[in-house]
């Protein structure tokens, strides 16, 4: 049974689940991430709900229907169901590949109480000295940092301003994070 820690960021819960993903599922997910083609896409983001749209680039792999069975998406959905009040429907799934020293930006993933995110850190091993923490903000200030521990799932309201952490320049790995979105009807 996974352990769940509940933290607060900007007045909303951020749930951290450790030991939710089996070693075999984590190995399969990490192996798959290393083999997938990632595309550097131009994307738009809001640094906060009231901010104008800004643009930059990131490495991403949209998960195709035939790839879903190879990832622990059922485990991620079960984790989300334990952490989110009310009914939500599964949405888009993609994998982020963050390279050492890459530029990342604070952003939101959707409107408050409408989009929820479950993030699975998919690296098999991660040293704390490599950084890459998922950081949450409140009132423009850092409110919470979550280390990218292998197999850790983080579930949160996508309207909380957050930043996918960048590995240090001396990190020998890229940081893989599987992002599974969940949507609540209006």
N, C-alpha and C positions, 0 to 999 in steps of 0.2 A: 504494500500500500504506500503510495507516495506521501511525502510530507508536504504540507501546504503552509506557507507563511503568507500572511496578509499585511501589506504595507499600504501607506496612503501617499498619494501624490496629487496635488491640486484638488484635495477634497474627495478623491475617488480612489477606489481600491485597486491595487496592483497585487496580483496573486503570483507567488513563486512556488512551483511544484518541482521538487527534486525526487529522483528515483522513480519517475513516472514511466520512463521509457526503458525497456529491457536492453541489456547489452547487445543482444542479437539485432534488435531493431535499430539501435544506434549505429552499430557497425554497418548494417545495410544502408541506412540513410547517408552516413558519411561516405561510404564507397560510391554510392550513387552520385552524391554531390561532386565528388572528385572527377567523375566521368562525364558529367553533363556539359553541354555547351552553354556558356553564359554569354549574354549579349549586352554590350554597353549601350544603354538606352538613355535618351533625353526624357526627363520626367518633370512634371510640375508638382510643386508642393506649397503648402501654406505653413509658415512658421508658427502661426497661431490662427485661430478661427477668423479673426478680424483682419488679418494681414493679406496683402495682395499676393497673387500667385507668383512664385519665383521658379526658376528652372536651373537644372544641373544634370549631371550624368551619373549613372550607377550601373554596376554589373548585376544582372538579374536573369533568372530562368523561370518563365511561367510554367507551372507544372501541368503537363498534359494529362488527359483522362487515363491513358494507358500507363502513366507513371505513378498515379495515385496509390495503387495497391502496394507499391514498393516502399512507400513512406509510412511512418506511424501516424497517419492522419486520424484514424479512429481513436487512438490514444489522445491525440490533441483535442479532438472533439469532446471526448469524455471529460478531459480536464476543463475545457471551457464550460461544459454543462454544469460542472461542480462549482464553478466560480461566478457564473453570470446568472443574475436573477431574471426569470422570465424566459420566454421562447425566442430563440434566434435560429436562423437558418444558415447552413454553411455557405460560404461565398468563395471567392477566388483564393488560390494558393500559389505562392511563388517562393523562390529561394533567392536570398541575397547572398552575394559573394563580396565581402569587403576585404580589399587588399591592404597590406601594411602601408600606412602613410596616406591613404586615400582621403579625399575631402568628403565629409558628410554634413548634413544640415538638420537642425531642429525642425520637426514637422508634426502634423497631425494626420491621421488616416481617415477621419470622417467626423460627422456631426455627433455631438454628445448623445449618449444613450442609443445610438443608431448602428455604429460599427464597433465591433469588439475584435481584438486581435489575440491570437495565441501564437507565440514565438517559441520555436524549439531550437536550441543551440545544438547544431548537428556535428560539431567536431568531436572526434573520439577522445582527444586529449587537448587540454588547454592549460597553460601555465599562467598564473596570476600576473606575472611580470610582463606578459604580452598585451595587457590592457584589454580593450574591446568591450568595455562595460556598456550595457543598455542603460541610458540615463534619461530620467524623467524630470520635468521642470514644472514649477508653480510660480506664477507672478514673475516670470523671466529669470528665476533663480533655480539652480540645481536643487532638486528635492529628494532624489533617490537614485542610487546606482545599483545595478544588478550585474554581477559578474557572469560571463558566458560559460558557466560550468557545463561540461558535456552532459547531454540528455536533459538539461533543465528546461522546463516549460514556463513561460511567463504569460499570464492572461491579463488583459487590461482594456479599458475603454479607449478606443482609438482617437478620442478627442483630447486625450492628455498629450501635451507637447512632449515629444521624446526624440532621442537621437541614438541611432545605431552606432555603437562604438567601433572605433578604428584601431586595428592592431598596431603596435609599435613598429618602427622601421626595422628593428632587429628580429621581429617575429618570423619564424620559418614557415608559418602557415597563413592561409587566408581564413577569414572567419565566415563560416556558413551559418545561416539562420533561415529556417523554414518558417514562413509567415502564413498563417491560416486565418482568413478573415471570416467573421460571423456577422450577419445582418439581422437587425430587428425591424419589423414592418413599421411604417410611419403611424 
